[in-house]
Amino acid sequence: MSKPKPQFQPSNVLLVEVPYEFIALCEASGASPQAALRGMAAMLCGLRYDADNRLVPLEGEAA
């Protein structure tokens, strides 16, 4: 028996309320809030962004 198709399309867009202090910290450091949140999410997954904006493992470089 085949799996039923999902009734919705998954999205990578997420609306999140953040405190003013987070925005102020991002502005002071020159990072966008979006980039800061993407970086934190990547770290939680054991990844980081390289110079070409590719996700690579924290422990080493991607081949």
C-alpha positions as CSV (number, residue, x, y, z in Angstrom):
1,M,0.0,0.0,0.0
2,S,1.4,3.4,-0.9
3,K,1.8,6.2,1.6
4,P,-0.9,9.0,1.4
5,K,0.3,12.3,0.0
6,P,0.5,15.2,2.5
7,Q,-2.4,17.7,2.3
8,F,0.0,20.6,2.7
9,Q,3.3,21.8,1.2
10,P,6.1,22.0,3.7
11,S,7.8,25.4,3.9
12,N,11.1,26.6,5.2
13,V,9.5,29.9,6.3
14,L,8.9,30.5,10.0
15,L,7.5,33.5,11.7
16,V,9.1,34.0,15.1
17,E,8.7,36.7,17.7
18,V,12.1,37.8,19.1
19,P,12.9,40.2,21.8
20,Y,14.0,43.8,21.0
21,E,17.4,43.0,22.6
22,F,18.0,40.3,20.0
23,I,17.5,42.7,17.2
24,A,19.7,45.3,18.9
25,L,22.4,42.7,19.3
26,C,22.2,41.7,15.7
27,E,22.4,45.4,14.6
28,A,25.4,46.0,16.9
29,S,27.2,43.0,15.5
30,G,26.4,43.7,11.8
31,A,24.5,40.4,11.4
32,S,20.9,40.2,10.1
33,P,18.4,38.5,12.5
34,Q,17.7,36.0,9.7
35,A,21.4,35.1,9.4
36,A,21.8,34.8,13.2
37,L,18.8,32.5,13.6
38,R,19.9,30.4,10.6
39,G,23.4,30.1,12.2
40,M,21.9,29.1,15.6
41,A,19.7,26.5,13.9
42,A,22.7,25.1,12.0
43,M,24.8,24.8,15.2
44,L,21.9,22.9,16.9
45,C,22.1,20.4,14.0
46,G,25.9,20.1,14.2
47,L,26.4,22.2,11.1
48,R,27.9,25.5,10.1
49,Y,28.0,27.7,7.0
50,D,31.2,27.8,5.0
51,A,32.6,30.7,3.0
52,D,30.3,29.7,0.1
53,N,27.2,29.6,2.3
54,R,27.1,25.8,2.2
55,L,26.2,23.8,5.3
56,V,29.1,21.7,6.4
57,P,29.7,19.6,9.6
58,L,31.1,21.5,12.6
59,E,33.8,18.8,13.1
60,G,35.3,19.1,9.6
61,E,35.1,20.3,6.1
62,A,32.8,18.8,3.5
63,A,34.4,16.8,0.7
